[in-house]
Amino acid sequence: MRRDEKILVGISIGDLNGIGGEIILKTFEDERILDFCTPIIYASNKTIAFLKAHFNSNINFNGIHKPEQAMHGKINVLNVWKENIAINFGSEDLKIGEYAIKSFKAATNDLKDKKIDVLVTAPINKQNIQSESFSFPGHTDYLSQELEGEGLMFMITENLKVGLLTDHVPVSEVSSKITKELITSKIETINKTLKIDFGIRKPKIAILGINPHTGDGGVIGTEDDDILKPTLIDIRKSGKLVFGPYSADSFFGSNNYKNFDAIIAAYHDQGLIPFKTLSFGQGVNFTAGLNGVRTSPDHGTAYEIAGKGQADNSSFKEALFAGIQIFKNRQEFERINSNPLKKQRQKI
C-alpha cells in the first residue's frame, strides 16, 4: 500500500441472522470514519439493501466485484454472491452459516493477496459454519492455516491485553496440551506482537497458573511445578520480562494486571471471563502472530436481540480502529527497521 492511500478494511458479514449486519451499518452511519479508512463489506448489494431497509439506515454504498474497484470516501460492498438470501433474525440456520463462510473466505483470500490491508470479522455461529469444506472451531484456526505465522487469540483494550495458552479446547484436555514448547511459542508470539503491533519496546508479561493457587506445591496438581515454572525460568534467561505464575483467582481482583503489558491465561475461561467482565463492549479480539491484521468484536451473534435495532456497535467500532492502528504500527516498525545501519549512520 502506498503511504498516501487510505487503509483498505475488508469486513466479513458474519452470521446474517445475528447482529453483525446491524453493528456494521451503525458503525458506518458516522461518515467521519471514512476519513480513516476505505471499507469493503464482503456480502452482496441485495443483502446490504435489505439490511439498510430493515434498520432504516441512512448509509449509501458502492457495489463492486473486486477490491481494486473500491472508491475512497465510499462504503463499498463487494458482491460475493448474487442471489437473494432469506434472513430470519434470531434463528440458527446452516444455510446462513454457509454465507458467513463465503464472505469470510473471500475476505481472507484478499487479505492473503494483500488486496486489502485489514480484515474485521463480524460474529459467526461456530455450529452452523461447520461443513466438509470448513471444519474449524472459528476464525483464528482458519486464518492460521491460510496466512503465514502462528495465530494466537489476543483479547485487547487500550489498558488490558490477554492471551491464551489454549483457546477452544475442552477443559478436560487443557493440562495435556500445555507443554514446554507451547508455552515458549505463545510467549514468543505475544512478546513479538507487543513490540511490533503495539510499539512496546520492553514488554512485561504475566502468566497465570494452570491449577488453583498454582498447584499449592503439588497438592492441587503438579503441572505448574513440573512444566510451567521450569519453562519460565528458561525463558527469563533469554532476557524476556516474564513473571509468574500467578494464582488466577486473585490476580485481576487485586489490580495486579495493571502492572503488566499483557497477561497469558492457561485456558479460555480463565482469561476471557475477567477480560469480558472488565471490558465488555469495548474489547477486541485480535489474531496475533500472523502476517495479516485481523480483528473482531468481543461478543457473539446475540440472536436474542438480532433484528430489533438494539445492538451496541461499540466493540465493532473498537475492532475497526484497532485494526487500523495495528496496521499503521506495523508499517512504522518496518520503516524504522528497514535499514537500521543507514539510520545509525545518520545519528552519528
N, C-alpha and C positions, 0 to 999 in steps of 0.2 A: 504494500500500500504506500502511495506517495504521502509525504508528510503533510501536504496541503489539502488532502482529501478528508472528507468526513468518514468516521468509522462505520463500516457496514455491519449491522447487527442482524443476524438471522434469528427468527423466532419460530420454534416449532409449536403448533397449535395445541398440543396436548389432547386430553380427553374432552371431546366436544360436548358431552353430556354433563361435564363438570363446570367449574368456574373459570377455566383457562381463557376462553374467549372473552368473557366479561372483564377480567382483570387486564387483558391486553388492550381492549378498547378504552377502558377507563384511563389507562396509562397514557395513551397517545391522544386523548382528548385535550391534553395540555400540549399545545403546539410548540411550546418553548423547548421541549425535548428534542425536536428536530434540529435545533442548533448544535446539539452534541453528537448526533449520530443519524445515520440513514437506516431506518428499519425495513426489513423484508420479512413478511409473515408468510410462512410456508403452509398454504391451505388452498383455497380457490376463491375467485370473485364471488361465486354464488354463496359459498359458506359465510364469508365475511359480510356480504349484503344481508343475509338472513340474521346474523348476529347484530348487525347495526340496526336493523328494523326492530328486532325484539327488544333491544335495550335502549331504543330511541337515542342512539349515539349520533353525535354531530361530526364524526370523522369523515374525511374524504380519502379515498385510496386510489392508487395507480396499479392496474393489473399488468403483470409481466410474466414472461415464460422462462427467463434465465436471469441470474443476478446481475449480469453485465448491463441489463436494461434498467436497473434501478435508478430512479431520479432522486437527487438530493433535494431536501426540503419537502419531500412527499412521504406518505406511508405507502409502501409498496407491498403488493400481495402477489407472491409467486404461485402460479397455478400448478399445483402438484396433481390435481385431478379435475375433471370437467363435470362429472355427474352431480346431481342433487343428492344430499345426504339427509336421512331422517334423523333429526336431532330431538331427543326426548330427555330433557334436563332431569338429572337425578337418577337416571337408570344406568345400570351396568350392562354394557352391550358389547359383544365380541366384535361386531362389525365396526362399531365406533373405535374399538381398540386397534383395528386394522388401519384406520385412517390416521390415528395418532402416530402409529409407527411409520406410515408412509411419509408423513410430514417430518418426523424426526430423522429418518434415514436420508431423505433428500437434503435436509439442512446439514446433517453431519457430513455428507459427501462434499458439499460446497465448502464447509469448514476445512475438511481434509485437503481439498484442492486450492485452498486459500482464496476462494471466490467471495467469501465473507470473512470478517475479522473476528467476530464474537458470535457465540451461539447462546441464546437464552431459551430454556425449555419450560413450557407451561406444564402443569402437573398431569401425570398419567395414572392409570389404574394398573397396578402390577399384575393383576389377574387377567384382565381382558386383552392384554397385549401379547400373551403367550401364544405361539404358533410354531409350525415347523420351520418357518424362516426367521423367527425371533424367539429365542428361548433364553432370555437374560433376565435376571432379577429386576433390572431397571436401567436407567440411562448410563450410569457410571461404567458398568461392565461392558456394555456395547462400545462405548467411547474408548475404553482401554484396548479393545480389540482393533478398532479402526484407526486410532491415532497413535503416534509414537509416544512412548513413555509408559509409566505405571500409574494408572488412575487411582486417586485417593479422595474419598468423600471428606470435604473440609468445610465445616459449617462456620460461617464468618459474620461478624458485625465489625464496626469500627474498633470496639474495645474487647471483643471476645472471639477467639478462634479455637475451634475444637476439631481435632482429627480422631480417627478410629483405627485401632489395630485390626479389628474385624468389623464388618458392617452388617450386611444382610445374611447373617449366619444364625442358625438355631442356638439358643443358649447352651443346649446340651453338647454342642460341638466347639464352643469357644475355646476352652483351655487346650484342646488337642491341636488347634490351628495356630496357637501363639508359639512361635519358635524364635530362636536367636536371629535367624535370617529375616523373618518377618519384621521383628522389632527394629532391626538395623535398617531395613529398607524403608519402613514407614518414617522413621526419624530422619533419615537422609532426605526423603521427599519433602517433608514438612520444613526442615531446615533450609532446603534449597528454595522452596516456594516463598518462604518468608523473606528471603533475601531478594529474589528476582521479582516476585509478583507484588510484594508489599514494601520493598525498599528498606528492610530492617537489616542493618549491617551485621549485628552480632545477636542473633535470636536467642531468647531464653525460653526453653521448652520444659514443661512439667509433664510427667507421665503418671497416670493413676494405677493403683494396684489392681491385680486381677481378682483377688479374693477380698472378702471383707477384712478390714484392718490389715491389708497386705499380707494376710495369712496368719498373723499373730505367731510368728516364729514356727510355722508349720502346723499349728493347732487347727487352723481353718484352711487347709490346703497348702501344698508345697510349691506351687508353680512360681510364686513370687520369689522365693528363696533359690529355687533350682534354675530358673530360666531368666526372669526379668531382672533381678538385681545384678547378677554377674554380667549380663549383656550391657546394662547401663554403665557399669564400671569400665568395660572395654570401650564403649562409645566415647566416654568422657576423655579417655586417653588421646583421642583424635583432636581434642580441643573444643568439641561442641559443648555448649552450655545446656546440658540436660539434667534435670533434677527429679528426684523421686526414687522409688514410687511413693505416692501419697495415698492415704486412705480416702477413698472416694466419698464416703458418707459425710465428711465434714469439710471437704476441700472447697466447695462452692459457697456453702453457708457461712464460712469464716472469711469470705472475700479473698482467700489466698490466690485465687485465679487471677486477680488483678496485678499480681507481681510477675506475670509471665506473658510472653507474646503469643504462645499457643499452648494448648493442653491436649494430650493424647489420652483417650479413654481406651479401655481394653475391649469393650464391645458396645453395640449400638445404643441401648437404652442408658448405659452408664454415662455416655457423653451427651446424647440428644435430649434426655429428659431435663437436665439442668440448663442446657443451651436454650431449648424452646421455652422453658419457664422464665428465663431471664430476658429473652429477646424475641418472643413470638410476634410475628408480624413485621419484624424489622430484620430478621436473619436471612442469610443467603446460603444456598448450597452451591459450593464451588468445587468443581472437579480439578483438584491439584495434580501436578505431576505429568501432565500431557503437553504436547506441543501446540495444542489449540485451547482457546479460552471458552469454557462453558460454565454458565451459572444458571440457577433456578431458584424460585421462591422456596421458603422453608415449610410449605404446607402442601396438602394433597388436593384431591379433586373437589372436596367439600360438597358431595352430592346433596346433602340436606338443605343447602341454600342455593343450589345451582338454578339459574334462570330467574331468580327473584330480584336481581338487582342489588343484593345486599353484600356482595363480596368486597372485601377490602383489598385494594391493589398495592398496598404499601410494600409488601415483601417483593412483589414482582418488580416494582419500580427500583427497589434497592438492588435487586439482582441485575437489572439493566445497567444501572450506574456502576455497580461493582465490576461487571464485565468490561465496561468501557475503561475504567480506571486501571484494571489489571492489564489490559492490552497496552495502554499507554505506558505503564510501568515497565512492561517487558520491552517495549520499543526503546525506552530510555536506558534500561540496563544494557541492552545490546549496543546502543550508541556509545555509551561510556566505555564499554569493554571491547569494542570492535578493534581498536588499535591502541592498547594500553602503552606500548613503547613510544608511540608518537606523542601521546598525552603526557607521558613522563618527561620527554624532551622539552615539551612546551613549558612545563612547570619549572624546569631548570633554567 
